[in-house]
Amino acid sequence: MLCREEVGYEKLFANLKRINTVLDGEQQREFNGWVYRLAKAKKQSEISSMPFTPKR
């Protein structure tokens, strides 16, 4: 049985996968880079206040 945190991660990654399916290759790279930068940020001030917006 999975703990709450593990279930949360499974749902998170399922949602990320679903988003990636509607993006083209370049948009997928941009989006995944944005998610990576969010994950690496240790403080809220390090996170850009702008949501992800594909270049095209």
CHARMM internal coordinates of N, CA and C (Angstrom, degrees):
IC EDIT
DIST 1 N 1 CA 1.4579
DIST 1 CA 1 C 1.5315
ANGL 1 N 1 CA 1 C 109.08
DIST 1 C 2 N 1.3169
ANGL 1 CA 1 C 2 N 116.07
DIHE 1 N 1 CA 1 C 2 N 136.59
DIST 2 N 2 CA 1.4481
ANGL 1 C 2 N 2 CA 121.63
DIHE 1 CA 1 C 2 N 2 CA -178.24
DIST 2 CA 2 C 1.5276
ANGL 2 N 2 CA 2 C 110.38
DIHE 1 C 2 N 2 CA 2 C -86.14
DIST 2 C 3 N 1.3328
ANGL 2 CA 2 C 3 N 114.88
DIHE 2 N 2 CA 2 C 3 N 144.57
DIST 3 N 3 CA 1.4673
ANGL 2 C 3 N 3 CA 118.55
DIHE 2 CA 2 C 3 N 3 CA 175.05
DIST 3 CA 3 C 1.5325
ANGL 3 N 3 CA 3 C 108.63
DIHE 2 C 3 N 3 CA 3 C -78.19
DIST 3 C 4 N 1.3028
ANGL 3 CA 3 C 4 N 115.98
DIHE 3 N 3 CA 3 C 4 N 169.05
DIST 4 N 4 CA 1.4730
ANGL 3 C 4 N 4 CA 121.16
DIHE 3 CA 3 C 4 N 4 CA -178.12
DIST 4 CA 4 C 1.5323
ANGL 4 N 4 CA 4 C 111.85
DIHE 3 C 4 N 4 CA 4 C -56.34
DIST 4 C 5 N 1.3165
ANGL 4 CA 4 C 5 N 115.95
DIHE 4 N 4 CA 4 C 5 N -42.33
DIST 5 N 5 CA 1.4622
ANGL 4 C 5 N 5 CA 119.94
DIHE 4 CA 4 C 5 N 5 CA -178.44
DIST 5 CA 5 C 1.5293
ANGL 5 N 5 CA 5 C 110.66
DIHE 4 C 5 N 5 CA 5 C -62.85
DIST 5 C 6 N 1.3270
ANGL 5 CA 5 C 6 N 117.02
DIHE 5 N 5 CA 5 C 6 N -42.78
DIST 6 N 6 CA 1.4630
ANGL 5 C 6 N 6 CA 120.81
DIHE 5 CA 5 C 6 N 6 CA 179.63
DIST 6 CA 6 C 1.5285
ANGL 6 N 6 CA 6 C 111.06
DIHE 5 C 6 N 6 CA 6 C -64.97
DIST 6 C 7 N 1.3255
ANGL 6 CA 6 C 7 N 116.46
DIHE 6 N 6 CA 6 C 7 N -40.19
DIST 7 N 7 CA 1.4653
ANGL 6 C 7 N 7 CA 120.42
DIHE 6 CA 6 C 7 N 7 CA 177.56
DIST 7 CA 7 C 1.5297
ANGL 7 N 7 CA 7 C 109.44
DIHE 6 C 7 N 7 CA 7 C -63.52
DIST 7 C 8 N 1.3181
ANGL 7 CA 7 C 8 N 116.72
DIHE 7 N 7 CA 7 C 8 N -41.11
DIST 8 N 8 CA 1.4642
ANGL 7 C 8 N 8 CA 121.33
DIHE 7 CA 7 C 8 N 8 CA 177.68
DIST 8 CA 8 C 1.5165
ANGL 8 N 8 CA 8 C 111.82
DIHE 7 C 8 N 8 CA 8 C -60.53
DIST 8 C 9 N 1.3448
ANGL 8 CA 8 C 9 N 116.32
DIHE 8 N 8 CA 8 C 9 N -42.76
DIST 9 N 9 CA 1.4667
ANGL 8 C 9 N 9 CA 119.97
DIHE 8 CA 8 C 9 N 9 CA 178.44
DIST 9 CA 9 C 1.5213
ANGL 9 N 9 CA 9 C 111.09
DIHE 8 C 9 N 9 CA 9 C -65.70
DIST 9 C 10 N 1.3290
ANGL 9 CA 9 C 10 N 117.11
DIHE 9 N 9 CA 9 C 10 N -39.86
DIST 10 N 10 CA 1.4633
ANGL 9 C 10 N 10 CA 120.28
DIHE 9 CA 9 C 10 N 10 CA 178.81
DIST 10 CA 10 C 1.5279
ANGL 10 N 10 CA 10 C 110.48
DIHE 9 C 10 N 10 CA 10 C -61.30
DIST 10 C 11 N 1.3188
ANGL 10 CA 10 C 11 N 116.81
DIHE 10 N 10 CA 10 C 11 N -43.35
DIST 11 N 11 CA 1.4627
ANGL 10 C 11 N 11 CA 120.84
DIHE 10 CA 10 C 11 N 11 CA 178.88
DIST 11 CA 11 C 1.5255
ANGL 11 N 11 CA 11 C 110.65
DIHE 10 C 11 N 11 CA 11 C -66.01
DIST 11 C 12 N 1.3238
ANGL 11 CA 11 C 12 N 116.90
DIHE 11 N 11 CA 11 C 12 N -41.00
DIST 12 N 12 CA 1.4593
ANGL 11 C 12 N 12 CA 121.54
DIHE 11 CA 11 C 12 N 12 CA 178.81
DIST 12 CA 12 C 1.5237
ANGL 12 N 12 CA 12 C 110.35
DIHE 11 C 12 N 12 CA 12 C -59.09
DIST 12 C 13 N 1.3271
ANGL 12 CA 12 C 13 N 116.77
DIHE 12 N 12 CA 12 C 13 N -50.36
DIST 13 N 13 CA 1.4553
ANGL 12 C 13 N 13 CA 119.74
DIHE 12 CA 12 C 13 N 13 CA -177.65
DIST 13 CA 13 C 1.5234
ANGL 13 N 13 CA 13 C 112.00
DIHE 12 C 13 N 13 CA 13 C -69.15
DIST 13 C 14 N 1.3164
ANGL 13 CA 13 C 14 N 118.11
DIHE 13 N 13 CA 13 C 14 N -31.62
DIST 14 N 14 CA 1.4683
ANGL 13 C 14 N 14 CA 120.78
DIHE 13 CA 13 C 14 N 14 CA 175.16
DIST 14 CA 14 C 1.5285
ANGL 14 N 14 CA 14 C 109.61
DIHE 13 C 14 N 14 CA 14 C -64.61
DIST 14 C 15 N 1.3361
ANGL 14 CA 14 C 15 N 117.18
DIHE 14 N 14 CA 14 C 15 N -40.49
DIST 15 N 15 CA 1.4612
ANGL 14 C 15 N 15 CA 120.81
DIHE 14 CA 14 C 15 N 15 CA 177.98
DIST 15 CA 15 C 1.5226
ANGL 15 N 15 CA 15 C 111.51
DIHE 14 C 15 N 15 CA 15 C -66.80
DIST 15 C 16 N 1.3289
ANGL 15 CA 15 C 16 N 117.32
DIHE 15 N 15 CA 15 C 16 N -41.32
DIST 16 N 16 CA 1.4641
ANGL 15 C 16 N 16 CA 120.59
DIHE 15 CA 15 C 16 N 16 CA 177.99
DIST 16 CA 16 C 1.5265
ANGL 16 N 16 CA 16 C 110.65
DIHE 15 C 16 N 16 CA 16 C -62.70
DIST 16 C 17 N 1.3186
ANGL 16 CA 16 C 17 N 116.44
DIHE 16 N 16 CA 16 C 17 N -41.03
DIST 17 N 17 CA 1.4673
ANGL 16 C 17 N 17 CA 120.76
DIHE 16 CA 16 C 17 N 17 CA 178.13
DIST 17 CA 17 C 1.5247
ANGL 17 N 17 CA 17 C 110.21
DIHE 16 C 17 N 17 CA 17 C -62.68
DIST 17 C 18 N 1.3227
ANGL 17 CA 17 C 18 N 116.57
DIHE 17 N 17 CA 17 C 18 N -42.39
DIST 18 N 18 CA 1.4679
ANGL 17 C 18 N 18 CA 120.92
DIHE 17 CA 17 C 18 N 18 CA -179.86
DIST 18 CA 18 C 1.5273
ANGL 18 N 18 CA 18 C 110.88
DIHE 17 C 18 N 18 CA 18 C -63.23
DIST 18 C 19 N 1.3252
ANGL 18 CA 18 C 19 N 117.26
DIHE 18 N 18 CA 18 C 19 N -41.69
DIST 19 N 19 CA 1.4649
ANGL 18 C 19 N 19 CA 120.89
DIHE 18 CA 18 C 19 N 19 CA 177.67
DIST 19 CA 19 C 1.5245
ANGL 19 N 19 CA 19 C 110.09
DIHE 18 C 19 N 19 CA 19 C -63.08
DIST 19 C 20 N 1.3230
ANGL 19 CA 19 C 20 N 116.87
DIHE 19 N 19 CA 19 C 20 N -44.18
DIST 20 N 20 CA 1.4655
ANGL 19 C 20 N 20 CA 120.72
DIHE 19 CA 19 C 20 N 20 CA -179.20
DIST 20 CA 20 C 1.5205
ANGL 20 N 20 CA 20 C 112.61
DIHE 19 C 20 N 20 CA 20 C -61.46
DIST 20 C 21 N 1.3311
ANGL 20 CA 20 C 21 N 118.30
DIHE 20 N 20 CA 20 C 21 N -27.71
DIST 21 N 21 CA 1.4636
ANGL 20 C 21 N 21 CA 119.90
DIHE 20 CA 20 C 21 N 21 CA -178.62
DIST 21 CA 21 C 1.5231
ANGL 21 N 21 CA 21 C 112.46
DIHE 20 C 21 N 21 CA 21 C -69.13
DIST 21 C 22 N 1.3348
ANGL 21 CA 21 C 22 N 118.66
DIHE 21 N 21 CA 21 C 22 N -23.31
DIST 22 N 22 CA 1.4608
ANGL 21 C 22 N 22 CA 120.78
DIHE 21 CA 21 C 22 N 22 CA -179.29
DIST 22 CA 22 C 1.5284
ANGL 22 N 22 CA 22 C 112.81
DIHE 21 C 22 N 22 CA 22 C -96.12
DIST 22 C 23 N 1.3276
ANGL 22 CA 22 C 23 N 117.20
DIHE 22 N 22 CA 22 C 23 N -4.68
DIST 23 N 23 CA 1.4605
ANGL 22 C 23 N 23 CA 120.99
DIHE 22 CA 22 C 23 N 23 CA 178.87
DIST 23 CA 23 C 1.5151
ANGL 23 N 23 CA 23 C 109.92
DIHE 22 C 23 N 23 CA 23 C -98.29
DIST 23 C 24 N 1.3422
ANGL 23 CA 23 C 24 N 116.59
DIHE 23 N 23 CA 23 C 24 N 148.39
DIST 24 N 24 CA 1.4563
ANGL 23 C 24 N 24 CA 118.87
DIHE 23 CA 23 C 24 N 24 CA 174.63
DIST 24 CA 24 C 1.5277
ANGL 24 N 24 CA 24 C 108.65
DIHE 23 C 24 N 24 CA 24 C -79.65
DIST 24 C 25 N 1.3265
ANGL 24 CA 24 C 25 N 117.56
DIHE 24 N 24 CA 24 C 25 N 177.43
DIST 25 N 25 CA 1.4651
ANGL 24 C 25 N 25 CA 122.06
DIHE 24 CA 24 C 25 N 25 CA -173.91
DIST 25 CA 25 C 1.5153
ANGL 25 N 25 CA 25 C 114.63
DIHE 24 C 25 N 25 CA 25 C -54.09
DIST 25 C 26 N 1.3448
ANGL 25 CA 25 C 26 N 117.43
DIHE 25 N 25 CA 25 C 26 N -49.69
DIST 26 N 26 CA 1.4620
ANGL 25 C 26 N 26 CA 120.88
DIHE 25 CA 25 C 26 N 26 CA -179.22
DIST 26 CA 26 C 1.5257
ANGL 26 N 26 CA 26 C 110.88
DIHE 25 C 26 N 26 CA 26 C -65.61
DIST 26 C 27 N 1.3333
ANGL 26 CA 26 C 27 N 116.52
DIHE 26 N 26 CA 26 C 27 N -41.88
DIST 27 N 27 CA 1.4621
ANGL 26 C 27 N 27 CA 120.27
DIHE 26 CA 26 C 27 N 27 CA 178.45
DIST 27 CA 27 C 1.5250
ANGL 27 N 27 CA 27 C 110.64
DIHE 26 C 27 N 27 CA 27 C -64.18
DIST 27 C 28 N 1.3188
ANGL 27 CA 27 C 28 N 117.70
DIHE 27 N 27 CA 27 C 28 N -36.39
DIST 28 N 28 CA 1.4656
ANGL 27 C 28 N 28 CA 121.25
DIHE 27 CA 27 C 28 N 28 CA 176.99
DIST 28 CA 28 C 1.5266
ANGL 28 N 28 CA 28 C 110.16
DIHE 27 C 28 N 28 CA 28 C -61.57
DIST 28 C 29 N 1.3290
ANGL 28 CA 28 C 29 N 116.53
DIHE 28 N 28 CA 28 C 29 N -44.50
DIST 29 N 29 CA 1.4795
ANGL 28 C 29 N 29 CA 119.88
DIHE 28 CA 28 C 29 N 29 CA 179.07
DIST 29 CA 29 C 1.5228
ANGL 29 N 29 CA 29 C 110.96
DIHE 28 C 29 N 29 CA 29 C -63.10
DIST 29 C 30 N 1.3426
ANGL 29 CA 29 C 30 N 116.68
DIHE 29 N 29 CA 29 C 30 N -43.36
DIST 30 N 30 CA 1.4666
ANGL 29 C 30 N 30 CA 120.42
DIHE 29 CA 29 C 30 N 30 CA 178.25
DIST 30 CA 30 C 1.5271
ANGL 30 N 30 CA 30 C 110.75
DIHE 29 C 30 N 30 CA 30 C -61.67
DIST 30 C 31 N 1.3299
ANGL 30 CA 30 C 31 N 116.06
DIHE 30 N 30 CA 30 C 31 N -47.43
DIST 31 N 31 CA 1.4630
ANGL 30 C 31 N 31 CA 120.88
DIHE 30 CA 30 C 31 N 31 CA -178.11
DIST 31 CA 31 C 1.5259
ANGL 31 N 31 CA 31 C 110.75
DIHE 30 C 31 N 31 CA 31 C -63.33
DIST 31 C 32 N 1.3230
ANGL 31 CA 31 C 32 N 116.93
DIHE 31 N 31 CA 31 C 32 N -46.23
DIST 32 N 32 CA 1.4618
ANGL 31 C 32 N 32 CA 120.04
DIHE 31 CA 31 C 32 N 32 CA -179.37
DIST 32 CA 32 C 1.5225
ANGL 32 N 32 CA 32 C 111.34
DIHE 31 C 32 N 32 CA 32 C -64.00
DIST 32 C 33 N 1.3334
ANGL 32 CA 32 C 33 N 117.69
DIHE 32 N 32 CA 32 C 33 N -34.64
DIST 33 N 33 CA 1.4723
ANGL 32 C 33 N 33 CA 121.13
DIHE 32 CA 32 C 33 N 33 CA 174.66
DIST 33 CA 33 C 1.5157
ANGL 33 N 33 CA 33 C 111.03
DIHE 32 C 33 N 33 CA 33 C -65.30
DIST 33 C 34 N 1.3333
ANGL 33 CA 33 C 34 N 116.89
DIHE 33 N 33 CA 33 C 34 N -39.89
DIST 34 N 34 CA 1.4634
ANGL 33 C 34 N 34 CA 121.40
DIHE 33 CA 33 C 34 N 34 CA 178.39
DIST 34 CA 34 C 1.5251
ANGL 34 N 34 CA 34 C 110.50
DIHE 33 C 34 N 34 CA 34 C -64.11
DIST 34 C 35 N 1.3394
ANGL 34 CA 34 C 35 N 116.34
DIHE 34 N 34 CA 34 C 35 N -43.87
DIST 35 N 35 CA 1.4684
ANGL 34 C 35 N 35 CA 120.69
DIHE 34 CA 34 C 35 N 35 CA 178.39
DIST 35 CA 35 C 1.5281
ANGL 35 N 35 CA 35 C 109.68
DIHE 34 C 35 N 35 CA 35 C -63.31
DIST 35 C 36 N 1.3206
ANGL 35 CA 35 C 36 N 117.24
DIHE 35 N 35 CA 35 C 36 N -41.11
DIST 36 N 36 CA 1.4680
ANGL 35 C 36 N 36 CA 121.46
DIHE 35 CA 35 C 36 N 36 CA 178.77
DIST 36 CA 36 C 1.5284
ANGL 36 N 36 CA 36 C 110.41
DIHE 35 C 36 N 36 CA 36 C -60.64
DIST 36 C 37 N 1.3422
ANGL 36 CA 36 C 37 N 116.98
DIHE 36 N 36 CA 36 C 37 N -45.13
DIST 37 N 37 CA 1.4740
ANGL 36 C 37 N 37 CA 119.53
DIHE 36 CA 36 C 37 N 37 CA 179.70
DIST 37 CA 37 C 1.5246
ANGL 37 N 37 CA 37 C 110.97
DIHE 36 C 37 N 37 CA 37 C -63.55
DIST 37 C 38 N 1.3316
ANGL 37 CA 37 C 38 N 117.35
DIHE 37 N 37 CA 37 C 38 N -37.60
DIST 38 N 38 CA 1.4699
ANGL 37 C 38 N 38 CA 119.85
DIHE 37 CA 37 C 38 N 38 CA 176.19
DIST 38 CA 38 C 1.5280
ANGL 38 N 38 CA 38 C 110.66
DIHE 37 C 38 N 38 CA 38 C -61.91
DIST 38 C 39 N 1.3171
ANGL 38 CA 38 C 39 N 116.15
DIHE 38 N 38 CA 38 C 39 N -43.70
DIST 39 N 39 CA 1.4642
ANGL 38 C 39 N 39 CA 120.84
DIHE 38 CA 38 C 39 N 39 CA -178.09
DIST 39 CA 39 C 1.5254
ANGL 39 N 39 CA 39 C 111.28
DIHE 38 C 39 N 39 CA 39 C -66.39
DIST 39 C 40 N 1.3287
ANGL 39 CA 39 C 40 N 117.76
DIHE 39 N 39 CA 39 C 40 N -33.25
DIST 40 N 40 CA 1.4663
ANGL 39 C 40 N 40 CA 121.36
DIHE 39 CA 39 C 40 N 40 CA -178.07
DIST 40 CA 40 C 1.5203
ANGL 40 N 40 CA 40 C 112.56
DIHE 39 C 40 N 40 CA 40 C -79.29
DIST 40 C 41 N 1.3204
ANGL 40 CA 40 C 41 N 118.03
DIHE 40 N 40 CA 40 C 41 N -23.35
DIST 41 N 41 CA 1.4598
ANGL 40 C 41 N 41 CA 121.63
DIHE 40 CA 40 C 41 N 41 CA -177.30
DIST 41 CA 41 C 1.5247
ANGL 41 N 41 CA 41 C 109.73
DIHE 40 C 41 N 41 CA 41 C -66.76
DIST 41 C 42 N 1.2976
ANGL 41 CA 41 C 42 N 115.09
DIHE 41 N 41 CA 41 C 42 N 131.97
DIST 42 N 42 CA 1.4644
ANGL 41 C 42 N 42 CA 120.25
DIHE 41 CA 41 C 42 N 42 CA -179.21
DIST 42 CA 42 C 1.5264
ANGL 42 N 42 CA 42 C 111.77
DIHE 41 C 42 N 42 CA 42 C -98.12
DIST 42 C 43 N 1.3150
ANGL 42 CA 42 C 43 N 116.40
DIHE 42 N 42 CA 42 C 43 N -22.02
DIST 43 N 43 CA 1.4539
ANGL 42 C 43 N 43 CA 121.09
DIHE 42 CA 42 C 43 N 43 CA -178.89
DIST 43 CA 43 C 1.5271
ANGL 43 N 43 CA 43 C 108.93
DIHE 42 C 43 N 43 CA 43 C -127.74
DIST 43 C 44 N 1.3026
ANGL 43 CA 43 C 44 N 116.11
DIHE 43 N 43 CA 43 C 44 N 151.00
DIST 44 N 44 CA 1.4575
ANGL 43 C 44 N 44 CA 120.10
DIHE 43 CA 43 C 44 N 44 CA 178.43
DIST 44 CA 44 C 1.5200
ANGL 44 N 44 CA 44 C 110.94
DIHE 43 C 44 N 44 CA 44 C -59.85
DIST 44 C 45 N 1.3407
ANGL 44 CA 44 C 45 N 117.07
DIHE 44 N 44 CA 44 C 45 N -33.24
DIST 45 N 45 CA 1.4635
ANGL 44 C 45 N 45 CA 120.24
DIHE 44 CA 44 C 45 N 45 CA -178.73
DIST 45 CA 45 C 1.5217
ANGL 45 N 45 CA 45 C 111.84
DIHE 44 C 45 N 45 CA 45 C -66.55
DIST 45 C 46 N 1.3358
ANGL 45 CA 45 C 46 N 118.24
DIHE 45 N 45 CA 45 C 46 N -17.45
DIST 46 N 46 CA 1.4617
ANGL 45 C 46 N 46 CA 121.52
DIHE 45 CA 45 C 46 N 46 CA 178.80
DIST 46 CA 46 C 1.5257
ANGL 46 N 46 CA 46 C 111.72
DIHE 45 C 46 N 46 CA 46 C -84.46
DIST 46 C 47 N 1.3150
ANGL 46 CA 46 C 47 N 117.50
DIHE 46 N 46 CA 46 C 47 N -8.30
DIST 47 N 47 CA 1.4593
ANGL 46 C 47 N 47 CA 121.96
DIHE 46 CA 46 C 47 N 47 CA -176.63
DIST 47 CA 47 C 1.5166
ANGL 47 N 47 CA 47 C 108.94
DIHE 46 C 47 N 47 CA 47 C -97.03
DIST 47 C 48 N 1.3110
ANGL 47 CA 47 C 48 N 115.11
DIHE 47 N 47 CA 47 C 48 N 127.88
DIST 48 N 48 CA 1.4601
ANGL 47 C 48 N 48 CA 119.50
DIHE 47 CA 47 C 48 N 48 CA 176.07
DIST 48 CA 48 C 1.5215
ANGL 48 N 48 CA 48 C 108.73
DIHE 47 C 48 N 48 CA 48 C -60.18
DIST 48 C 49 N 1.3055
ANGL 48 CA 48 C 49 N 116.30
DIHE 48 N 48 CA 48 C 49 N 139.75
DIST 49 N 49 CA 1.4643
ANGL 48 C 49 N 49 CA 119.10
DIHE 48 CA 48 C 49 N 49 CA -179.08
DIST 49 CA 49 C 1.5218
ANGL 49 N 49 CA 49 C 112.43
DIHE 48 C 49 N 49 CA 49 C -76.31
DIST 49 C 50 N 1.3128
ANGL 49 CA 49 C 50 N 117.23
DIHE 49 N 49 CA 49 C 50 N -8.83
DIST 50 N 50 CA 1.4538
ANGL 49 C 50 N 50 CA 121.09
DIHE 49 CA 49 C 50 N 50 CA -179.12
DIST 50 CA 50 C 1.5272
ANGL 50 N 50 CA 50 C 110.74
DIHE 49 C 50 N 50 CA 50 C -84.70
DIST 50 C 51 N 1.3306
ANGL 50 CA 50 C 51 N 117.40
DIHE 50 N 50 CA 50 C 51 N 135.26
DIST 51 N 51 CA 1.4614
ANGL 50 C 51 N 51 CA 120.14
DIHE 50 CA 50 C 51 N 51 CA 174.68
DIST 51 CA 51 C 1.5253
ANGL 51 N 51 CA 51 C 109.66
DIHE 50 C 51 N 51 CA 51 C -71.19
DIST 51 C 52 N 1.3087
ANGL 51 CA 51 C 52 N 116.72
DIHE 51 N 51 CA 51 C 52 N 167.53
DIST 52 N 52 CA 1.4595
ANGL 51 C 52 N 52 CA 120.57
DIHE 51 CA 51 C 52 N 52 CA 178.62
DIST 52 CA 52 C 1.5219
ANGL 52 N 52 CA 52 C 109.68
DIHE 51 C 52 N 52 CA 52 C -64.93
DIST 52 C 53 N 1.3146
ANGL 52 CA 52 C 53 N 115.90
DIHE 52 N 52 CA 52 C 53 N 130.79
DIST 53 N 53 CA 1.4568
ANGL 52 C 53 N 53 CA 122.57
DIHE 52 CA 52 C 53 N 53 CA 174.90
DIST 53 CA 53 C 1.5257
ANGL 53 N 53 CA 53 C 107.34
DIHE 52 C 53 N 53 CA 53 C -136.79
DIST 53 C 54 N 1.3334
ANGL 53 CA 53 C 54 N 117.84
DIHE 53 N 53 CA 53 C 54 N 117.11
DIST 54 N 54 CA 1.4652
ANGL 53 C 54 N 54 CA 119.68
DIHE 53 CA 53 C 54 N 54 CA 178.46
DIST 54 CA 54 C 1.5268
ANGL 54 N 54 CA 54 C 110.71
DIHE 53 C 54 N 54 CA 54 C -60.81
DIST 54 C 55 N 1.3304
ANGL 54 CA 54 C 55 N 116.37
DIHE 54 N 54 CA 54 C 55 N 150.67
DIST 55 N 55 CA 1.4725
ANGL 54 C 55 N 55 CA 120.76
DIHE 54 CA 54 C 55 N 55 CA -178.70
DIST 55 CA 55 C 1.5163
ANGL 55 N 55 CA 55 C 112.44
DIHE 54 C 55 N 55 CA 55 C -67.78
DIST 55 C 56 N 1.3313
ANGL 55 CA 55 C 56 N 117.90
DIHE 55 N 55 CA 55 C 56 N -26.36
DIST 56 N 56 CA 1.4630
ANGL 55 C 56 N 56 CA 120.30
DIHE 55 CA 55 C 56 N 56 CA -179.11
DIST 56 CA 56 C 1.4843
ANGL 56 N 56 CA 56 C 112.19
DIHE 55 C 56 N 56 CA 56 C -99.00
END
COOR INIT
IC SEED 1 N 1 CA 1 C
IC BUILD
